[in-house]
Amino acid sequence: MIWFDALGQLPHREAAGRLLADGWNVCGVGDWATVWRSPDGTQVARVSPFEPAYEVFVELCRGLEGHPLLPRIDFDAPLPGGGRLTVLEFLLPADPAEAEGVVERWAAALPDDPVSEVRRRAERLDAEAAASIPFWGGLDHNPGNVMRNASGELKLVDLFYAAGLEIYRVLREDPAKIADAFPADRREYICDIAAVVRMSGPDELAALRTAARSIA
């Protein structure tokens, strides 16, 4: 934990560099973050350069700590510049049929089903976040967000999202609105998220970076 505390004091690029130097390897790239797996394979570190939404999922997991359908969170901290580092247990893709089954259980919300407790808490957090987090997207409980841990236990992940397409559309068209929505120290690396770097053409990436610099 002491090592993670030190890592949490670094901007996302330096944090990722420390993980690499210590033998962690990239095992996943999402829209917002890069996921690094520990040398012993038991943990992953999710590193995001700009993260408006993930703290709500962490709050869900910590509020229901030990719940059989939520992953174990070992460390979480905001990073300088607006990123986030979250360390949690390593997870694997779930069998598609099992994942669909969990989504169906979520929809049914039977009183004695453990998924119902997660749904109730998640919906409450979603409502609170919608009123307080700019460009909040909402709940996302599709089958792709069902995974399993090393013991085969099914886990729900990434249940909330920010409206990324809208954020970056507004950044291009009216950067002042982004400046109003996110303090400067929380959007220093707004153009470094994986989806922007992976999916933007050179001209679009240049336009985004110019817009971000205009409100730095």
C-alpha positions in Angstrom: 0.0 0.0 0.0 2.9 2.4 0.7 4.1 1.9 -2.9 0.7 2.6 -4.2 0.5 5.8 -2.0 3.7 7.0 -3.7 2.4 6.1 -7.1 -0.8 8.1 -6.4 1.3 11.3 -6.1 2.5 11.1 -9.8 0.8 12.3 -13.0 -0.6 9.5 -15.1 2.4 9.2 -17.4 4.9 8.9 -14.6 2.6 6.5 -12.8 2.4 4.3 -15.9 6.2 4.5 -16.2 6.7 3.3 -12.7 4.3 0.4 -13.2 6.2 -0.6 -16.4 9.6 -0.3 -14.6 8.3 -2.5 -11.8 7.3 -5.3 -14.1 3.6 -4.5 -14.6 2.3 -5.0 -18.2 -0.6 -3.6 -20.2 -3.5 -6.0 -20.3 -6.3 -3.8 -21.5 -7.1 -0.4 -23.1 -10.5 1.1 -22.7 -11.9 4.5 -23.8 -10.7 6.3 -20.7 -7.9 4.2 -19.2 -5.0 1.8 -19.6 -5.1 -1.3 -17.4 -1.8 -2.8 -16.1 -1.4 -6.3 -14.7 0.9 -7.0 -11.7 3.9 -9.3 -12.2 2.2 -11.9 -10.0 -1.1 -11.7 -11.9 -3.3 -11.0 -8.9 -4.0 -7.2 -9.4 -4.5 -4.7 -12.1 -3.9 -0.9 -12.0 -6.3 1.2 -14.0 -4.6 4.4 -15.0 -6.6 7.3 -16.5 -5.3 10.7 -17.6 -8.7 12.4 -17.2 -11.4 10.8 -15.2 -14.8 12.5 -14.4 -16.8 9.3 -13.5 -14.8 6.4 -12.1 -14.8 7.6 -8.6 -18.6 6.8 -8.4 -17.9 3.1 -9.2 -15.2 3.0 -6.5 -17.7 4.5 -4.1 -20.2 1.8 -5.0 -17.6 -0.9 -4.4 -16.4 0.5 -1.1 -20.0 1.1 0.1 -20.7 -2.6 -0.5 -17.3 -3.9 0.4 -17.2 -7.7 0.3 -20.3 -8.0 -1.9 -20.0 -11.1 -4.0 -20.8 -9.3 -7.3 -18.3 -6.4 -6.9 -14.6 -6.5 -7.3 -12.1 -5.9 -4.5 -10.6 -2.4 -4.6 -7.1 -2.4 -3.1 -6.2 1.3 -3.7 -7.7 4.4 -5.3 -6.6 7.9 -5.6 -7.0 11.0 -7.9 -3.8 11.8 -9.8 -2.3 15.3 -10.3 -3.7 16.9 -13.4 -7.1 15.1 -13.2 -6.3 11.5 -13.7 -7.1 8.5 -11.5 -5.3 5.4 -10.3 -7.4 2.4 -9.1 -5.9 -0.9 -8.1 -8.2 -3.9 -8.0 -8.3 -7.6 -8.2 -7.5 -9.1 -11.6 -10.6 -10.1 -13.6 -11.2 -12.2 -16.7 -14.0 -12.0 -19.3 -17.1 -13.9 -18.2 -18.8 -16.6 -20.2 -21.3 -14.8 -22.5 -24.2 -16.9 -21.3 -23.4 -16.2 -17.6 -22.9 -12.5 -18.4 -26.4 -12.3 -20.0 -27.8 -14.1 -17.0 -26.5 -11.4 -14.7 -28.0 -8.6 -16.9 -31.3 -10.5 -16.8 -31.1 -10.7 -13.0 -30.4 -7.0 -12.8 -33.6 -6.3 -14.8 -35.7 -8.7 -12.7 -34.4 -7.3 -9.4 -35.7 -10.1 -7.3 -35.6 -9.1 -3.6 -33.5 -12.1 -2.5 -31.0 -11.8 -5.4 -27.6 -10.1 -4.4 -27.6 -8.2 -7.7 -30.7 -6.2 -6.4 -28.7 -4.6 -3.6 -26.1 -3.5 -6.2 -28.8 -2.1 -8.4 -30.4 -0.1 -5.6 -27.1 1.4 -4.5 -26.0 2.0 -8.1 -29.2 3.8 -9.0 -29.0 6.0 -5.9 -25.4 6.9 -6.8 -26.4 7.5 -10.4 -29.0 10.0 -9.4 -26.6 11.9 -7.1 -23.9 12.0 -9.7 -26.3 13.3 -12.4 -26.9 16.3 -10.1 -23.2 16.9 -9.3 -20.8 15.6 -12.0 -20.7 17.6 -15.3 -21.4 15.6 -18.5 -22.6 12.6 -16.5 -23.6 9.7 -18.7 -25.4 7.4 -16.4 -25.6 3.6 -15.6 -24.1 1.0 -18.0 -25.0 -2.6 -17.1 -24.4 -4.4 -20.4 -23.1 -8.0 -20.6 -19.6 -6.7 -21.4 -19.4 -5.2 -17.8 -19.7 -8.7 -16.3 -16.4 -10.4 -15.6 -15.1 -13.1 -13.3 -12.2 -13.3 -10.8 -9.6 -16.0 -10.5 -12.0 -18.1 -8.4 -14.7 -17.9 -11.1 -16.9 -15.5 -9.1 -18.9 -13.2 -11.4 -18.2 -9.4 -10.9 -19.9 -6.3 -12.1 -17.5 -3.6 -13.4 -17.6 -0.1 -14.9 -21.2 0.4 -14.1 -21.1 4.2 -14.7 -19.9 6.4 -17.5 -19.3 10.0 -18.5 -20.7 11.4 -21.7 -17.3 11.3 -23.5 -18.5 12.0 -27.0 -20.3 15.1 -25.7 -17.3 16.3 -23.7 -15.0 16.2 -26.7 -17.6 17.7 -29.1 -18.0 20.6 -26.7 -14.2 20.9 -26.2 -13.9 21.4 -30.0 -16.9 23.7 -30.4 -17.1 25.7 -27.2 -14.0 25.1 -25.0 -15.1 27.7 -22.5 -17.9 25.4 -21.4 -15.4 22.7 -20.6 -13.4 25.3 -18.6 -16.6 26.1 -16.6 -17.3 22.4 -16.1 -13.9 21.1 -15.0 -11.3 23.1 -13.0 -8.0 23.5 -14.7 -6.2 21.1 -12.4 -8.7 18.3 -13.3 -8.4 18.6 -17.0 -4.6 19.1 -17.6 -4.5 15.8 -19.6 -7.9 15.9 -21.1 -6.6 15.0 -24.6 -4.6 12.0 -23.4 -7.5 9.5 -22.8 -7.2 6.3 -24.8 -10.2 6.9 -27.0 -8.9 10.3 -28.2 -5.4 9.0 -28.8 -6.6 5.8 -30.5 -9.5 7.1 -32.6 -8.7 10.7 -33.6 -7.1 11.6 -36.9 -4.1 14.0 -36.9 -6.2 17.0 -37.7 -8.9 16.2 -35.1 -6.3 15.5 -32.4 -4.5 18.8 -33.2 -7.9 20.7 -33.0 -8.6 19.1 -29.6 -5.2 19.9 -28.2 -5.5 23.5 -29.5 -8.9 23.9 -27.8 -7.5 22.4 -24.6 -4.5 24.8 -24.6 -6.9 27.7 -25.1 -8.4 27.1 -21.7 -5.3 25.9 -19.9 
